[in-house]
Amino acid sequence: MGDQEDKLMWLGLYRTRHFVVGGMTILEVNGREVTTGSTKIYMEELNMEKLRFISRVEIPENSKVLLGLKFKVANQLLEFKANILGVLANVKKRRYTYLVEFLIENDKDTQSLITFVNKIQLANKQKKLRSVTEIAVEVE
């Protein structure tokens, strides 16, 4: 993949005013199921295909990892599976920015994603993110 394509894949996402706080677990590594604890993630951008978030956890870039993502929006727990498309590391600050692609397996996944994106965008526009989900101004 060329540098130009790499840069382009990070573009065209919808940015929220604050971080939306969610949870991340690792479901599979190289096709093998694993069980990991959940860690906080800080979403900053999204669209119907992709999500960009910051985490304190470093996932080796070359490993094929399936992530489980969870967000609570308007008292509804929304869960997604996602594959990593790219990582930007700030090793000094121990901050890793991930670009992930949603894995859509059925209509339920599609509906959850539509609900998630619409509710986040609407609340963001109305400056009511805090009332529908957990937010953060900075990465803890």
Summary of the structure (lengths in Angstrom):
residues: 140
radius of gyration: 14.5
end to end distance: 33.2
largest distance: 42.2
contacts: 384
relative contact order: 0.22
helix: 21%
strand: 48%
